[in-house]
Amino acid sequence: MAVVLDLINNPRPRHPEKAHRPDSPVLRKPDWIRVKAPVSPGYAETHALMRANNLHTVCEEAGCPNIGECWEKKHATFMIMGDTCTRACAFCNVKTGLPGALDPQEPAHVGAATAKLGLSHIVVTSVDRDDLADGGARHFADTIRTIREYAPGTTIEVLTPDFLRKDGALEVVVDARPDVFNHNLETVPSLYLSVRPGARYFHSLRLLQRVKELDPAMFTKSGIMVGLGEERNEILQVMDDLRSANVDFLTIGQYLQPTRKHHEVKSFMPPEEFKALETIAYAKGFLMVAASPLTRSSHHAGEDFARLKAARAAKT
């Protein structure tokens, strides 16, 4: 389990806003949550490539449980605009604070790494950059276009912040024409103040709807976590809200508590309940649904994109 305070290697707390919170309870993980430690040669090669190009990944920063599996296959989710987020979501393990300046060479580094890994599909996400006038939208667009130059055959999925109060930012990213536009709602509306206090549920929903208005052919995607204290009927309402925004792809995964200072896990949903939610989501009209305890936004993203395209083709 990651720690909030690492004062030996880092004199500044990773999560200063959480450092003085009381410890929250930690539930024992059920057997279906457990994963193997990352030790394969493929993992080591991917790790070395990220460090050589001075790149950050959400796989590492957010403590993803699938990192061993994905990096062994040389799949990684690139996290641009640094490793420090201006938000302080109660569930997230990404470092919080005042970020540094953008690296103008980062788009080229991501493009070069994409080509080196031979990726057919890449996922690019970022920290929130509320300090920037456009929230980092131009940097996203530059990264998309640079990947096209280095790896023209690679399909591109972006997982963006909400660009709250950043007029025109969304249009900049959509104009760069990623193949998939992903923005996660993360949780149900009733939990936003405690789980995602810097965000607004209906703004995020409107962001996804606006993508379809700008480019009806662009695939849209969103995800939520379960186990934060939501009710089942709230999950179903989120599904309806996303379908009203014409979102194509829904992911549902189990929330895992990074440290005792983060939001506690209220419950672990069994695999059969994830399967039931998947069935319901397909019935509501999603083209693609991924729902399991270890589902994450970018897990199996390449394979899922192929299935997403096939589902649209079959429907039309």
N, C-alpha and C positions, 0 to 999 in steps of 0.2 A: 504493500500500500504506500502511495506517495505521501510525502510529509509537507505540511504548510511551511514549517520553519526549517531551513537548512542553513543555519548560521555558521557552520564550519566552512562550507564551500561557497556560500553566498551570504554576505553580511546583511543583505536586505531580504525580508520575508517574501516568499513567492506570492502570498496572498495577504498583504498587510491588513486589508479590511476584514479578514477572517481570523487573524492571529489571536485576538483576545476573546473570541466567541467561546462559550462553553462547549465541551466535546458533546457531540450528538451520539446516540446509540448506533451500534453497528450490528446489523443482522448477519448471522452466519449464512454464507452463500450455499445454495442447494447444489447438488451434484451437476445439474445441467448447465451451470454457469462456469464451471472450471475449465481453464484452458492451459495448454502447455507453455512453459517458459521459452522465449525465443533464443534458440541456440544454433540454428542451421547455418551452413555456409552461405546460402542465399541471403539470409538476414544480415550476415556480416558484410557481404558485398554491397547491399543496398545502404546499410549504415555508413560505410566508407564513402560511397558516392555522395550521399547527402552532406557529409562533413567536408568533402573535397570541394563542393560547390557552394559551401556556406549557406545551405538551405535549411529551412525549418519544415517540419511536418506536423500535422495535427495528430498523426499516429503517436508521436512521442509526447507532444505537449499536452494532449488531453488524456494520455494514459490509456489508449484504446486497447481492449483485451484481444483484438484480432491482429495485433502488429506482427506477431511471429508468423502467422499464416500468410498474411499479405506480403510482408517483406521477403519471405522465402521465395515467393513468386515474382519478386521485383515489382510489386504494386505498392504505390505510396500516394498519400494525399498531401500535396504541397500546400504549405501555409505561408502565404506571402504577407508582406508589410511588417515583418518582424515577429517577435515572439511575445510581445507585451500588449495586452488588451486594455482598452479604456473602460470597458464594462466590468462588472463584478457579479456575474450570475452565480447563484448559490450552488449550482450543480457542476460548474465547469472547473477544470484543473489547469487551464491556460493561465500563465502569469498575468497579473494585473498591475497597472501603474501608468506612468507617462511614457509612451513609446518614443523611440528615436526617429531620426529622419529616414525617409524612404531610401532604399538602395536603388539607384537608377540602373544598375547592372542586374538586378534580380530577375527581370523578365528573360534576359538572355541566359542566365544560369538555369532557370526553370526549363527553357527551351532546349538547352544543351543536355540537361539531365533526362528530359523526355526522350530525346533521340538516343542517348546512350543506353537507357533502359529498354528501348525498343517497344515503348508502350503503344498499344492500339487505342487505348482510352485513358484519359488522364482526368483527375479531379483536382481542382484548384480552389482552396478556401482561404480565409484570412482571419486575422483578429479583427475586432471592431476598432475603427480609427475615427472616433468622434472628434478628434483633434484636427482632422483634415477637412478643408472646405467642401470637398466632394466625397468624403468618407472613404477615399481610396478607389473610387470608380475608375478614374483614368488609369491607375496602376493595374487594375484588373484587365481593362481593355488592352493595354500595352502587352500584358502577359499573354492574353489570348492570341493576339496577332503575332507575337514573337514565336509562340509555340507552332503556329501555322507555318512560319518560315523554316523552323528547324525540323519539324515533323509534320509535313502536309497531310499525311494519311491518318494522323491521330485525331480521334474525336475528343471534344473538350466539354467537361462538365464543371460548372462553377457552383460553389456553395458560398453564397454571399452573406454579408451582414444585412441589416434591415434598411440602411441608409436613411435613418430617421432624421427628418428635418434637413435633408440634403437634396434640395430641389434639382431635378435634372440628372442626378447621379445614376438612377436606374437606366435611363435612356442611353447613357454612355456605354454601360455594360452590354445591354441588349444589342446596341448597334454594332458591337464587335462580333456578334453572332456565335456565341457558344452553342453547342449542340443541345445541352441540357442546362436549364437554370434552376438551381436548387436553393431554397431558403427554408430553414426549419422553423416550424412553430414551437417546437420543443416540448410544450406541455399545454394543458387545457387553460382556458381564460381565467378561471377562478384562482389559479396558482401563480399567475404572472407576478403579482406584487411580492410574493415570497421567493419565487424561483428565478424569475427573469425580470427584475425590477426596472432595468433600464430600457426595456422594450415595451411595445404596445401590441396586443394581440391583433386588433383589427387593422392596424397599420401593416403588420406583416402579411395578413391575409390579403389586403388591398395590393401590396407589392406583387404578390403572385398573380393576382387577377390582372394587374396592369401589364405584366410581361406578355400575357396572351393577347391583350389589346394591341400591344406594339408589334408582336409577331405571332400570329395564331399558329404557325407551324412549329414554333420552338417548344420542345418538351419542357414541362415544369414538374417540379418534384418538391416534396416537403416531408418532414418526419417529426415524430413525437417520441418521447420516452414514457414508459409506464413505471409505476412503483413509487411515484413521488407523493401520492396521496389523492390522486384523481379518482373519480367514480366512473364506472363503466359507461353510464349514459352520457357522461361528458366526452369520453373518447368517441362515441358514436356521433355526437354533435360536431366535433372537430372534423370528422370524416365528411359530414354533410356540408360544413362550411368550405372545406377544401374543394369539394365537387362543385359547389356554387361558383368557385373561382376558377373552375375548369382545370384543376391540377390533375396531371396524368398519373403520377407515381407517388405512392405513399410508403414510407418506412416506419416501422414500429419496433422499438427495442427496449430492453430492460435498462433502467437507470442503475448505475453502479456508483457508489459513493467513493470519491477519490481519497478523502481523509475524514477524520472525525469532525473537522471544522466545516465541512460542506453539509448541504441538505441531506438529511438522513433518508435511507431507503425505508419506505413505509411497508413495502411488501414485495415479494418476488412472484411474478406471474408465471404459472406453469406453461410448458410448451403447448399443451392442448388448447389453452385459452388464446395464445397467440394465433394458433391455427384457426380458431373460431373467428377471431377478429379479421384475419386475412380473408376468410370466406365472405364475411359481411362487407368488407371493403370492396371486393370484386363485385358483389351484388349491387353496390351503390354506384358502380360505373368507372372505377379506376382502371386504367389500362394495365398497370403493374403494381403489385403489392409485395413488399418484403416484410415479414413479421416473424420474429423469433427472439429468444432472449439475447442473443449476441448480434442481432442486426444493428448495423450502424449505417449512416448515410452513404458512405463510400465503400462499404464492404461489398465485394463482388460487383463493383460498379460497371466494369466492362461487360461482363456476362449479362447483367441486368439491362444494360443499354441495348444490347442485341435483342433481348426478349421484348423490350419496350417497343422498338421499331417493328418487330414482327407482329406485336399485338395491334399496333395502329394499322399496319398493312392489312391484317386479317379483318379488322373492323370496317375499313373503307373499301 
